[in-house]
Amino acid sequence: MNFHQLVNSERLARTFIQLCETDSPSGEEGRMAAFVTELLCGAGAPPPFEDDSAARTGSQCGNLIFRFDGDAAQEPLFFNCHLDTVEPGRGIKVLRQGGRFTSSGGTILGSDDKAGIAALIEAWRVMQERKLPHAPLEFIFTTCEETGLLGAKALNPAHVRAKMGYALDTSGFGRVIVGAPASKRLRITVKGAASHAGLHPEKGINAIMLAAKALAAAPCGRIDHETTANFGTIHGGTATNIVPEQVLIEGEIRSHSLDKLERLHKEIEAVFHKTVAGWRDSSGRAPELDFQAELDFPAMRLNMNDAVVRRIAAAAERVGMDLRYEIAGGGSDANIFNGCGLATAIVATGMTNVHSTAEEVSLDDMARLTELALALAAA
């Protein structure tokens, strides 16, 4: 079947623009969830299942799962996109120049992840209009992906009937991500002692200086080909005339190797403990350290002979699309799904310069993505 001739590109473009111009910053996905429901149900979809994750994520709504009956002899399949966007993402106005979309002002565009959502809505419309046979399908729309994959983490995997699927959520086009690292989130508090910086600086313990010494000695950046570390925020002090009593440092470590992830965690923690323990104060006072590390998301790694990879390879051949299978350095809902035993590959949607005001996407790429989704769904 020639899926290219079935996709209504202008309808796809209109849908994409409407989605982008519906505000949905993380935690405020309510309007977006309602609009997606309106579009899909208006095209014949049954009402979605909404889970109770809002109580855990703080979002205006829960995760949505649309379920579509299909050929019971076929392997069920799910598609995943997230409803939220990063900031600045309020009051977006889309600028269309031919087949290319950008933001017309000082905001993001929102193609992350609304290019994927638009493609799924168009694919469903085509399947309905043409009465195309398809496998049993689920569309999973998560909340709060951009603020730590919170929606996916709060989703009970028992609610997902399919055991494999595709997250339409990475930049570029013709890319399939089959591996991504695990990540640990670091939260490090160094506590010293406050004093007047002009009158009695010797009576204080400067938490900022202690933290700086530890940071200077800690590994950071590209550690090796599969491991990274970063300290992203630091907060401390109250005024220039007060020796700062406390500093909070937040960071992360990532690796495709769990052994390396654990070793790097222990190495960074040891550096901070050594630095704080090495403080010498004539009064006998000692600074304090609170070092917390928690797994943010697990690693994902698919093999080329896994069913989820073989299925997309066959679908791409069916629509004449060349795919590249890559290992990435980011995390997404797919990490959480794979960690729950739901084999998930990440599919590029055509978006570029994401998380910036220079974000853009082309209509041709979204149309081709829709074709690929149709070929994946085809029974």
N, C-alpha and C positions, 0 to 999 in steps of 0.2 A: 504494500500500500504506500502511496506517495503522501506522507504526512505533511510535506511542505505545502501542498495545495489546500490542505484542510485548515491551516492556521489563519485566522483573521487578524492580520498584523495591525490594522488600524484600531480594531476593538482592543487588542492587547495593549496598544499604546495608550488608549483612553483609560483603560483599567489601571495601568501603571501610574499614570499621572494622578488619578483619583486617590490611589493608595498613598503615594508620596505626599500628597497635600492633606492627608488625614494625619494629624499629629499623633505620635505614639512613642514619646520618650520612655525609657525604661521605668516601669511602675505605673505608667499611665496609658496602658494599652486598651482600655475599655472601649473607646470609640473605634479603634482599629478592629478589635474582635467583633464588634457589632457590624461593622461595614463588610468585613470578610464573610460573615455569616449571611448578611443580606445578599451579597453577590452570589455566593454558592447556592444558597437555598432558592434564590430567584432563578437559578439555572437548573433546578430540580433536585438538588442535594437534600438528603434528610437532615433534620436539625442535628447540630453537633452535640457531643458529650463534652461538658465542661467539668474539669476536676476541681478539687477543693484546695489547690495549691496556693491560692491567693492569701490564705491565712499564714503561709510560710514565707511567701515572697514579698508580701506587701503590695502586690499589684492590684489594680482595679478589677482584674478578672483572673480566672484560672486558665490553664492550658486548654486548648480546644482540640478535639479529635473528631474529624468527619469520617464516617465509615460508609463505604460504598460496596454493596454486594457485587459479586462478579462470578466468573466461571469457577465453581468450587473445585474443579480439577486442577486449577492453576495454583502455584505458590503465591500466597498473599504477599502484599508489598506495601510499604509505607513511604511517604514523602514527608520531609520535615523542613519547616522554615520558622524563623522567629519573628514575632510581631513588633518588637521594640526597635528603637533606633537610639544612637548616641546623640549628644548635644553638640552644636546648636541645631536642634531639630524641630523648632516650633515655628509655625507660620511659613512653612516651605512653599515656595512658588517654583514650579518646574518650568525651565526654559527648554523648548524643543527647537532644534535646528536640524531640519531634515530628519534623519533617523537617529540623531544623537540627543541625549537628554542630560542636562545639568541643572543645578540650582541657579535661579536668577538673582539670588541675593547672597547674604552672608550666612547661609545655613548649609548644612549637608544636603544631599539630594534625597537619600533614603533608599537607594537601590540595594543597600545592605539592610534588610533582606527582602525588600519589596519587589525586586526583579524576580526573585524566586517565587514569591506569592502570586505575582501577576501571571507567571508562566503556568502555575498549577491551576489557577482559575480558568485560564484560556484552554488548557488541556481538558478540564472537566466539561467545559462548554462544548468543545469539539466532540468529545465522547458521547455527550447527550444528543447533540444535533444529528450526528452521523450514526447514532446507535451502534457505536463500535464495541465489539466484545472486549472485555478486559478482565484482568485478574481481580480478586477481592483487594480493595484498596483502602488505605487510611491516609488522611492528610493531618499531620500533627503540627499545630501552631503553638509554639511555646512563648512564654513571657520572660522578661528580665534576662535574656541571653547576654546582653552587653554588660551586665553588672555582675558577672560571675556564674553564668549558666544556671541561674537560680531556678527558672521554670523547669528545665530538664531535670535538675537535681530533685525537684519536688514531685516530679511525675512518677506515679506508681507504674512500673513496667508491666504489671499485670493488666493494665488498661489497654495495652497495645497487643493486638491479636497477631499481626505479622511479625515474623522473626528476622526480617531483613528489610533494608530500605536505604534511602538516599537523602542526605541533608543538602538542600540547594543553598549553599552559603559559603562561597569563597570567590576570590577575585580572579580576573583573567577569564579565558574561555578555552574549552577543550581540555581542561584539567580535571583529573579525578584524584582526590587526596585519599591515599590508602594507609597513611601513617601519620601520627601526630604525637607530641610528647605528653608525658605526665607533668603536672605542675604542683609545687607546694607554695603556699602563701606564707610569708614571714611577717610577723608582728613583734618588733623588738622594742622594749622599753628600758631606757637607761635612766636611773634615778640618782641624782647627786644631792647637793644641799644648796639652798639659796642663801645669799647674803648681799649686802650692799656692795656694788662693784667699785665704788669710789672710796668708801670709808673702810670696809673690811673685806677686800677680795680674798684674802687668805683664809677667811672663815667659810668660804663656799667651796663646793665641789662642782665644777663646771661640767654639766652633763653633755653639753654640745661638744666640748673638747674631747671628752671621753668617747663619745659616739664617733667623732671624726677620726680619732686614732684607730678605732676598730674598723671603720669603713675603709680606711686607707690600707689596712692589712688584709682585709677580706677579699677573696676571689670575686670578680665581677666581670660581666660582659660575656664574650664567647669563651667558654671553657675548653670545649673541643667540638668536633663536628656534630655532636648530638646533645650537647649540654650548654645551657646558658644560665646566668644569674643577673639579677638587676635589683637595685635599691631605688624605688620609684618616688617615695615621698618621705619627708622628714619634717616633724613639727616639734617645736620646743621653745622655751623661753617666754618671758612675759614683757620685758622692757630692757632697754640698753643699759640701765643702771642697776640691774639685778643679775647676779650670777645665776645662770639658768639651772633650775633644779631638776627638770625632767625633759627627756626627748623621746619621741615615738618615731620609729623608722618602720616603714612598710616596704616589703619587697617580694620577690618571687624567685624561685629556681625551677628550671624546666630541664627534662632530659627524656630521651627515648629509652634510656636504660634505668630501670628502677634501682639497681645497685649504685649507679653513679648519682642518682638523685639523693639517695640516703647518705652517701659519702660526702657529697657537697653540703648537705644540710648539717651534718656533724662537724665538718670543717669550719663552716661559717659560725656555728654556735660556739665552737672551741675558741675561735679568734675573739669573739665578744667576751666570753668568760675570762680569758687570759688578760685581756685589756682591762676589764673592770677589776679583776682580782689584783692586778699589778699596781693599782693606785696606792700611793703612800700619803698619809695625812698625819701631821704631828699630833692631832687631837685624838687619834685612834678611830675616827669615824671611817666608815667604808661605804662606797656607792653600792647600788643594788642593780641587778639585771633580771628582767623577765623576758625570756626568749620563747616565743610560741611559733610553732610551725604546724600547719595542717594541710592535708592533701586537698588541693583545689579541684583537680580533675585527673582521672587516670589516663594512661597512654592508650592509644589505639594503634593496631597494626593488622592490616588485612593482607592475605596472600593472593597471588594472581589466580590461584585455582579455587578460591572461595566462591561460593555461588553468587554472592552479591557483586563480585567483580566480573565474573563470567557473564552475568546477566546484562550488565551495562556495556560490556564489550560487544555482545551480540546485538544489543539495541543500537549502538553507535554504527556498527557495520550496516545495519538495516536502513539507517538514514544517511549513510555516506559521510560519517563524521570521524575525524581522526582524534583520538584521545591520548593524552599523556598521563601516566600514572606516577604520582609524586609523593614524596614524604615532606610534610610541612612542619613549621615551627609553632603554629598557633593552636589554640584550643577552641572547641565549638561544642554544640549539643551532641555532635557525633561521638565525642569522647565519652560523654555520659551514657549514651545509648549502648555503645560497644561494651562499656564496663558493666552494663546490665544484661549482657548476652544478646543484644539486638545488633546484629551485624550491619554496620552503617558506613557507607562511603560518602565522601563529601564531593559535591559536583559544583564546578565553577559556573557562575551565572552571567559573566560578562562585565560585572561591575569593576571599576578601577578607581584608584585614589580614594578608597573608602576611609571613613572617619575623618574626612577633611572637606572643606568647602569647595575643593576642586573635583569632588566625586562626579563620575559620569558613567553612562552605560549606553549601549547602542540597541536599537530596535531589532536589527538583524540578529544579534546575539540572543536576545530574549526570545525571538521567534524560533531560533534553532534549539534553544533550551526547551521550548514547548514541544517541538518535534521529538526531542530525545525523551521527554517525559511520556509522550504518547507511545513511543516505541517500547519503553520500559513497561508501561501498563498493559500493552496489548496482550490479549490472551492467545 
